[in-house]
């Protein structure tokens, strides 16, 4: 019996090399979320990870795929160009020629060398101009994972015009992309996902270690805000609310978990000074960057999200919910997709210390309400698994190739 044509077809799906381009301001939520997805990425997709930083945290991405450090090109200092009277008028085109084009050439060469099939822009349009330009030169399809809001600039609209598909982390981000002219049919909302085997109360060690570290006992409530020390994460709002909280709940303590990132450390210095002020009475603890976030949340009495600008998503409030803790979040942006007010969390007006203080005092003063809110929050968070997140992204990626 002779073999027919179908007998000679190799049915093994070929690998699809994806360039994940991360050019953010530092190690924050966008790269943490990307890491969580890459832990679960499935065949035939093969990750190649390109970052503009090469610190230890970024180097560890090599465990998830081929990692490359592609440093930005700084042939000419753009700040100097803008400050130079004779050149300021031409600063943007000069910077493009001197910095952007050489950087795009680095990306193009790497795409060709790694035999990339698709370019995946993580986080932001303007941070990924060079990668977008290189993708166009190489004729590669491009996906934008919009993890933040975008200013209406020519650069933003140019990148959006080159993108084949967009993944938005919330409906707030999706609505903004529509306002910028991105076609609705090419955009999919994919909420953040958590590793629920880690962010689960039963996965944590016996409580007490954190309180022992801080010299506190079980009668002292812990109000926790997790977030980088950048000027929109709301640590200043929580500290402004602190005197009102301490007046009603004198035994309460506040935990600020996170460190500064980016070049400007002035906000972090201000928060450190305010946290140490005599009026705080030693009840504000700055824990810095920690690897034991789930355990810290598990021991917290209340988890606070207090961002002062609309949060694209805000995974820290979801982490608190997953740990079964009563959670408060700013009433705008990403939290609106998840929290039902007074059912599985509290939504408060942003930038309002008095409203935040009142919500915290309410939770600390009503254990039954807090327990009910925390239980409902844990149930809601089960919908946001990293497996579901990865599956949704996989479907978007397949849609590009399954045509």
ZIPECOR-V766323 format. One line per field, one symbol per residue. psi: psi as a letter, one per 40 degrees, with the letter a starting at -180 (. if undefined). burial: 1 if it has 24 or more other ideal C-beta (glycine too) atoms within 12 Angstrom, else 0. Layout:
psi=???
burial=???
This chain:
psi=hihiddeehhehhiihhhhhhhfaeagadddddddddddehiiehhhhhhieifiddddeedeeahhhhghihgdhhdddddehddeddedddddddddddddddddddddddefidihhhhciddefdddddddddefiihhhgheiihigidddddddeehdihhheidddddddddeehhdeehhhhiiiigeddghdeeiihiddddddefiieehihhhhhiigieeeeddddddedddddddgdeiihhhhiiiiadheddddddddddeiddefeehhheahiefddddddeidhhhhfieihhdcgddddddddefihihihgiadddddhhhedeihhihifgddddddddddddegddddddddddddddddefiddddddddddddddddf.
burial=0000000000000001111111111111111111111111100011111111100011001001111101011001010010000000000000110011011101110110010111111111111111111111010111111111110000110011011111111111111110010100011111111111011010010000011000010001111111111111111111111111110010011111111110000011001101100001001111101000111111111111111101111111111111111111111111111110000111110101101110111111000001001111110111111101110111011001100
